[in-house]
Amino acid sequence: MDNQSQSVLENNRRVLKNTMLLYIRMLFVMGVSLFTVRIVLKYLGVTDYGIYSVVGGVVMMMAFLSNSMSSATQRFFSFDLGRRDYESLRKTFSTSLFIYILFSLIVLLIAETGGIWFLKNRLTLPADRLDAAIWTFQFSILSFIVSIITIPYNALIVAREKMSTFAYFSVFEVIAKLVIAYVLSISVYDRLIVYSFLMFLITSIVFLLFRYFCVRQFSESHIIYVYDKGLLKKLIGFTGWNLFGSIAGVFNNQGANIILNIFFGPAVNGARALSFQLSNSLNQFVTNFMLATRPQITKYYAKGEMSNMMNLVFTSSKFSFFLLMIFGIPILLETNIILQLWLNEVPAFVEIFTKLTIFIALVDSLSYSLMTAAQATGNIKSYQAIVGTLLLLSLPISYVFFELHYPPYAVMIITLCVSIIALFARLFMLKGMISLDILKYLKDVVLRILLVFALSYFSIYFLSSYLGDGLLRVILVSFVSALLSISFIYFFGLNKKEKTFLKTTVNTLIQKYQFNK
């Protein structure tokens, strides 16, 4: 085996190791998070939970926006690391931090003027909860600002592929949120305000942990004064256009929440927020996988290894979909039972919202590696302008449909259609950016995942018709679904190279275990 092949194999094994580590963390985080949501919903009530989802929705959009902006920043860090240019990395870190501090100040100015006005004059809120909503908004904005400043530290840890540290901090955060749920149960003050304040407190502590670790471990995280006009222009241009794409995604999400509030009130916001809690937990499977693969895609591009990069992009698209599908199919088939077990009393529209959000997540899972490939080039102006504009179209279309008296879940169907269109737009954009072979992608990725999904879904649907109801049914369906899905993935979803790599990795792990034993 030549040096390049050996390097690719080692990189793939590192990706697999980091992915497994992140999944162990994710399973714990997901379980605790879902339990925490149940407790928070119980003590806040569906109306206050809905108010938090729309007024404090800046916290929810913060997760999406921060992850997206972090991936953009991490692109530059990974690029410098791929070239082993540590002096450039140091300059890039300090310049990025300055840009995010400036951005957070702009957000604060806009929020304290236009945001407060919109909250008081345009949202549908119970009159007796207006003061609590304003406090919630203030703490949410502070949480958002702290999260923005955390981005360079978060991105540096991912670029350095220190996934164990990333996992530990995430576990701390979710345990802290579980403590919040307990505090709500004993609080004698306004629970919505208490909840918002404690969420801000956790965000601040997580920032301090990230910064402390980076300063201790990575010399490039020591802040220096640097004025490099070329670097500043490049970072602002890239970050600005990436921010446009991120904001388009946020507006697509949070804007839909506001439109739903205007037409249907906070109870529907609460139902949608609950469905997103479940789908977001599933999305962690894809997010963790992409956290492990994203640095490698960028480093391959930085080193000019385009063939290896393209192979990883294709494989990442497939595996992202498959990982989500394995857990998504049982939820699609047993949505009502799962929601009853989780929430006891299921609010209206939660079931249909949940199913549609899972389908949207499945479509979007194919796009994550394509986004990373586009960002790796550093030339994203046209890409973000086209894709971002497409995502924003769902808002005016949804507004028109609600004016025509369509039901609340129409916004989710529109979002699903826009996501499919955006996927194909990304493919055509990448054809010009990195010479991506669209026909090969459709054949090797799209056709394979459609075949595997159809075989898995309808096989399990047929078998589930012979089972009873309740928890035992959910367990059996989940178990059988996992077995059948993994089998179909192996025989119909993977190509020869992927099967060979999988066999080699499994054999290596078995031999390592036997040796240690």
Steps between C-alpha positions, in 0.01 A plus 500: 500500500647839395534796737195686364274195532631440852430866585144478365439182700631663819283807438192281447572311820540830687164611363342172613660522846385859549153414375466210745617722786249769407221242476562374851473862614195559283300202629541627853423858403193402299352287777548764768381780267172330415434431867584863584256632238223291652564649845534856367173465307327373813599799715487773236179383334436491126424875477820619675696235310356643179588855611858389565520331159401817316630780729801311630529329165823693458651233727370223277618674184827567682586129485448487123668834430794429732559157346489645150730791584731266690532279192597808297766606750622145534552494121780756531651328804498160325642656183796646694549173687490308169786721376671492843509879501473569874589869478209555262280297735586731788414810298180341372380415850546851643349665194200264510441575867504875430247457219261302722523753783411775252213291363363436850491875569301556180256226604458665841420837340242353261339285770461782751329723243313313228474176697324655800264695274406186305443304821263762643310587184491202267511172694188332635561469876272475804483848659595371844819336362644803317745595779623141526540490121715817507727354771523178299600698193774688690659187644472329161689783331776482763522122448526554127784753536702274730447210260626708207823585686543128580509409129877543433589284802246234402624501141864468606426189709319339205775596252754347735275190512493497882159332504533360852517853642206606286304201633581573866382861473178388332431250777554772760257728316221243482541404867479868590173523305368204697579696818300790354200270465528416871533868595179574306315240702582677829508861381261748665577773245375538143625177345531634147734778619696259722537256210628772264752630756638155579540422128707818469707397803580159347600658169742729684658213697545294182677797337742526793574126478571514126725805539691354797572177315612671179728747678663213693539266200541708184744791475314642200200577725702763688353829381742725314457836333515447127394720213532310173277679251506210254415242767231724653339554161511128421351399836229768496408411143484128570333540839257758363380281216494194723304706751251588228446131434474429873255784557293375207477163673416667832235721344360194329465338843427786737307697238266205461457504878400868492254447213343209688470721808327777303244263345455231768639624836762368747345155549593403142849643560529266796390202289756583231774552760432155646523336159831677438636377834452143381633558148793706630595209725504276193699760308777463757590171329578690180655799677744278689599314185561826314700640791737208450515519117489879442867569592619220270304631199656845543851361558477287183408815305784698658748229394351476147386138545175549307429133433519414871290803582228402249489143629455626855226745392302222328548254786410765760174580320396136500602425856335817631171387346537140616582594859190717517286244320581216742346694789251701297300214350377359835390850603319553170315171545428532873474878542178502701608233751846657547350845560253361755780321686712817492242770575201313651261754347585583139402854388323547166714491183809359675469165321478639145767761576733225625462284190558791265805625690657154471448497123652849480796383710553200270516724192726754673736225618614452140602866481739527796805357324417709191495813718839406645646445152375843390646665810834323448550694175468835681303636203140491620347830387289365213431174684359669810309762302313239297441239772419763764244667276335166430466429873341841562231434240317264735392791724297708252358181348391380847343838576292481181384147582394603851308795355317238292411318827732200466580308823815571709697203366491653148815693595683171555395359163621818331831480688542137388449597135745791530760269662481262202541788253793638706672159491504496120608865492803407714590221258494731199701765686766247604532375144654836416690541828674161536394315181256280691356229273123541545405179317745302712358658816144414395603142420736430792316697768140596422388178329666284763347684796152501338521125440618429854237729655216343299609145582544578870183706547253272322652178641469632855154647430380157383649322803365756749143434387519165683607650834292631788515845660703667774863512604574139399388576145733803483794294630438216251451735206819690591704181535375342177533834321865532600583145385323529166626852431863408571468192277349698212764772545783250474368308199341784301632828646878452500736470205794259487753743650271585791433132571874425491577787737224387736627142505860613555403731786286236673779241469750750639277572800445127564875429483573795729241375751640145492855632543403715799306211648 
